[in-house]
Every structure is written in structure tokens, then in C-alpha cells.
Amino acid sequence: MQLTTERLDLVPLDVERDLADLHTMFMDPIWAAAAYAEPTADLAASNARIVEDYGDNVGLIWALRLHGSSRAIGLIGVYSDQGTSIRGISWYLHRDLWGRGLMGEAARVVVEHLLALPEIDGIEAWIDARNARSIGVARRAQLELAGRLPRRNLGEVSQWMVMARAAEPVAQAVVSIRPQLPVSDVAKTADLLVQLLGLQVIYQFGEPEVEFARLGVSRWNGAPVLDLQRSTEISPVTLGLDIGVPVDSVHEAVVAAGLVVDAAPADTPWSRREFAFRLPDGHTVTVSGASSG
Ligand SMILES: CC(C)(COP(=O)(O)OP(=O)(O)OC[C@H]1O[C@@H](n2cnc3c(N)ncnc32)[C@H](O)[C@@H]1OP(=O)(O)O)[C@@H](O)C(=O)NCCC(=O)NCCS
């Protein structure tokens, strides 16, 4: 179905009709660098990109046109159906039209339309954390930060921001999960985790021996935390961490700190890279991040 905004007509994509216009966008190296993607080499490669991402998606992907023009100046819509009611969205605009609020305008209308469909109850945009314009578009469409994921793109490890909006917002009961680790030496364990993983000490108490420390993934209130509690009886547990920096650099730091590595870094079939090491009290820490390939 065609959608309309103040300045745009959003017409259901017709690859044959729109490919030549969209190719001039996908092949533009400056556009591609901003999208953290490779520019396409030729028309066939642009066609393959569209078909691969949106192939079976007729009706849920639109070409953008300025009123009164038939040029496809961009693309917005959800990725191919993977059988889930939460659908991933993306947006691409020709570089000569950036910065005029056009995609924000389109995204507001498209997201409202998609969330009104009975088969869709959530929209997610996975955006490279450095892509400020795209994050701005997501915010315009009232998508909010729901989480972060590690990724490897064009040979670099970075982070995706998962921006999301539900059709029917619900007040979630649990806002954060906060594991507590019993350790024999809180100060020493906290120092290690700060040094190896960049965790932040939110607060600690106990004099002269530290009894308790709360470590956060960042210093912001409400960020995920790990509590360390001094204990003399310790049953080792396993702690899983997702990281947004290269796994091998953390592994090197673990080795340099003289800790035991239980499993060396290796790529998993689910496109992650993981390794495991042991803390002085015997707790295992599994570290998972973007794969090396
Ligand atoms: C992302 C993209 C679609 C944005 O299109 P656009 O029409 O230029 O976006 P808008 O003009 O609506 O601006 C979006 C937000 O970015 C902000 N913005 C504009 N210029 C900016 C700049 N130079 N730096 C940072 N933010 C900027 C705007 O303030 C706006 O936020 P606001 O609406 O709250 O004011 C376009 O830049 C693009 O095609 N990039 C390459 C492809 C890409 O990265 N797609 C997203 C993949 S997840």
C-alpha cells in the first residue's frame, strides 16, 4: 500500500522499476562509508543486495519519492520474514538529500503503519553506534534504545545499538538482572575485573577489608551491574559476559594477568568468538563477542 508524508510518496518497491536509481546510491563510496557497508560494484550487485535483504517482502518495503517525481531517492522497510512478530527495519537515502529530515519523516509514518499490522508487534533497528544520523531517524520514529550487540563489520569490531518500539508498550516487571558473586577478596577481584573488562566501581563498602562492591558496565544509573560479596564459602559458578570490544584483546589481558584460561578464543557456529577464564576463587567467566571472520 502506498503511504504519503508531507514531502514524500512512499511507493511499494518494484525492483525492476527502481533498481537504476537505487544503484546510484548503493555504489556511492561516501554513502557506503556512512552506512558502514561496502559500495556495490555494479547493477547486479545492487540487485543482489536488495533481493537478499528484502526479497520475499513485497508490500513491506517502500521506495521514497519526492512529491511530483518518479525518482527513487531511497528505501525503507523491514527485512525478509524470519517468522517472528518483531521485525527488523532499515532505511537508506540518497546522499544528495541527507540532512533535510526526509528519512525521519518517512520512518515515523512507516513505523506507525507497520505496528498497526496484526502480524507485527514490534519493530527493531540495529544501528552501528557510530551512525548518529540513523540513530536520529530511529528516535524520530519513537524507537528507543533496548540493548547493545557486538558486531564485526568491514573487519572492525563495533557495537550495534538495538533501537526498538512495541505496538503495545508494556511496563516490564524486571528492569535489570544483577548477579552476585561470592569472592574471598572483594577488592582484588574488583581490581581485576576493572582492569580486564573496563567495569566501573559504582560503590563499595567495608573497612579495612572491602565486604561488598557493585561493578557496572558503565557509570550510569540503571546500567547492568555485578555485585561482589565477601564470603568464606565459595561454590564456583559461571558468569557469561557479552563484550563490544575485540575478544582477543581481552584474552591477551587475561593471559598477561596470569589467570587460567579454560578455553582459548574460538569462533562459534553462531557467529561469535568466545573464550573462558577462571577468577582466583574458581569462578568461570565466559567472554563472548563479535566473530573474527
Ligand atoms: C541514515 C539516513 C537514512 C538518514 O537520512 P536523513 O534524511 O539524512 O535523516 P534526517 O535528515 O531525517 O536526520 C536524522 C537525524 O540525524 C540528525 N543529523 C542530521 N545531520 C547530522 C549529522 N551531520 N550528524 C549527526 N546527526 C545528524 C538530524 O538532526 C536528525 O535528527 P532530528 O530529526 O532529531 O533532528 C542517511 O544518512 C543514509 O542513507 N545513510 C546511509 C545509510 C544508513 O546508514 N542507513 C541506516 C542503516 S541502520
PDBQT file of the ligand as one rigid body, heavy atoms in Angstrom, charges set to zero:
ROOT
HETATM    1  C1  LIG A 301      20.633   7.390   7.889  1.00  0.00    +0.000 C 
HETATM    2  C2  LIG A 301      19.973   8.202   6.749  1.00  0.00    +0.000 C 
HETATM    3  C3  LIG A 301      18.874   7.357   6.125  1.00  0.00    +0.000 C 
HETATM    4  C4  LIG A 301      19.393   9.480   7.375  1.00  0.00    +0.000 C 
HETATM    5  O1  LIG A 301      18.613  10.161   6.408  1.00  0.00    +0.000 OA
HETATM    6  P1  LIG A 301      18.310  11.732   6.524  1.00  0.00    +0.000 P 
HETATM    7  O2  LIG A 301      17.100  12.068   5.756  1.00  0.00    +0.000 OA
HETATM    8  O3  LIG A 301      19.567  12.471   6.229  1.00  0.00    +0.000 OA
HETATM    9  O4  LIG A 301      17.969  11.845   8.062  1.00  0.00    +0.000 OA
HETATM   10  P2  LIG A 301      17.283  13.090   8.719  1.00  0.00    +0.000 P 
HETATM   11  O5  LIG A 301      17.566  14.341   7.924  1.00  0.00    +0.000 OA
HETATM   12  O6  LIG A 301      15.854  12.702   8.981  1.00  0.00    +0.000 OA
HETATM   13  O7  LIG A 301      18.113  13.230  10.052  1.00  0.00    +0.000 OA
HETATM   14  C5  LIG A 301      18.089  12.236  11.026  1.00  0.00    +0.000 C 
HETATM   15  C6  LIG A 301      18.644  12.798  12.299  1.00  0.00    +0.000 C 
HETATM   16  O8  LIG A 301      20.048  12.924  12.180  1.00  0.00    +0.000 OA
HETATM   17  C7  LIG A 301      20.422  14.195  12.657  1.00  0.00    +0.000 C 
HETATM   18  N1  LIG A 301      21.531  14.670  11.816  1.00  0.00    +0.000 N 
HETATM   19  C8  LIG A 301      21.458  15.368  10.686  1.00  0.00    +0.000 A 
HETATM   20  N2  LIG A 301      22.699  15.623  10.239  1.00  0.00    +0.000 NA
HETATM   21  C9  LIG A 301      23.543  15.052  11.099  1.00  0.00    +0.000 A 
HETATM   22  C10 LIG A 301      24.960  14.971  11.194  1.00  0.00    +0.000 A 
HETATM   23  N3  LIG A 301      25.750  15.500  10.274  1.00  0.00    +0.000 N 
HETATM   24  N4  LIG A 301      25.485  14.288  12.240  1.00  0.00    +0.000 NA
HETATM   25  C11 LIG A 301      24.693  13.736  13.173  1.00  0.00    +0.000 A 
HETATM   26  N5  LIG A 301      23.357  13.779  13.129  1.00  0.00    +0.000 NA
HETATM   27  C12 LIG A 301      22.792  14.452  12.113  1.00  0.00    +0.000 A 
HETATM   28  C13 LIG A 301      19.235  15.092  12.473  1.00  0.00    +0.000 C 
HETATM   29  O9  LIG A 301      19.267  16.089  13.487  1.00  0.00    +0.000 OA
HETATM   30  C14 LIG A 301      18.076  14.169  12.605  1.00  0.00    +0.000 C 
HETATM   31  O10 LIG A 301      17.595  14.118  13.923  1.00  0.00    +0.000 OA
HETATM   32  P3  LIG A 301      16.321  15.016  14.276  1.00  0.00    +0.000 P 
HETATM   33  O11 LIG A 301      15.261  14.605  13.294  1.00  0.00    +0.000 OA
HETATM   34  O12 LIG A 301      16.007  14.626  15.667  1.00  0.00    +0.000 OA
HETATM   35  O13 LIG A 301      16.741  16.431  14.127  1.00  0.00    +0.000 OA
HETATM   36  C15 LIG A 301      21.010   8.600   5.669  1.00  0.00    +0.000 C 
HETATM   37  O14 LIG A 301      22.013   9.366   6.276  1.00  0.00    +0.000 OA
HETATM   38  C16 LIG A 301      21.619   7.406   4.974  1.00  0.00    +0.000 C 
HETATM   39  O15 LIG A 301      21.087   6.910   3.981  1.00  0.00    +0.000 OA
HETATM   40  N6  LIG A 301      22.797   6.925   5.492  1.00  0.00    +0.000 N 
HETATM   41  C17 LIG A 301      23.449   5.774   4.937  1.00  0.00    +0.000 C 
HETATM   42  C18 LIG A 301      22.631   4.502   5.124  1.00  0.00    +0.000 C 
HETATM   43  C19 LIG A 301      22.444   4.142   6.567  1.00  0.00    +0.000 C 
HETATM   44  O16 LIG A 301      23.321   4.359   7.398  1.00  0.00    +0.000 OA
HETATM   45  N7  LIG A 301      21.282   3.550   6.862  1.00  0.00    +0.000 N 
HETATM   46  C20 LIG A 301      20.952   3.127   8.204  1.00  0.00    +0.000 C 
HETATM   47  C21 LIG A 301      21.409   1.733   8.431  1.00  0.00    +0.000 C 
HETATM   48  S1  LIG A 301      20.950   1.233  10.087  1.00  0.00    +0.000 SA
ENDROOT
TORSDOF 0
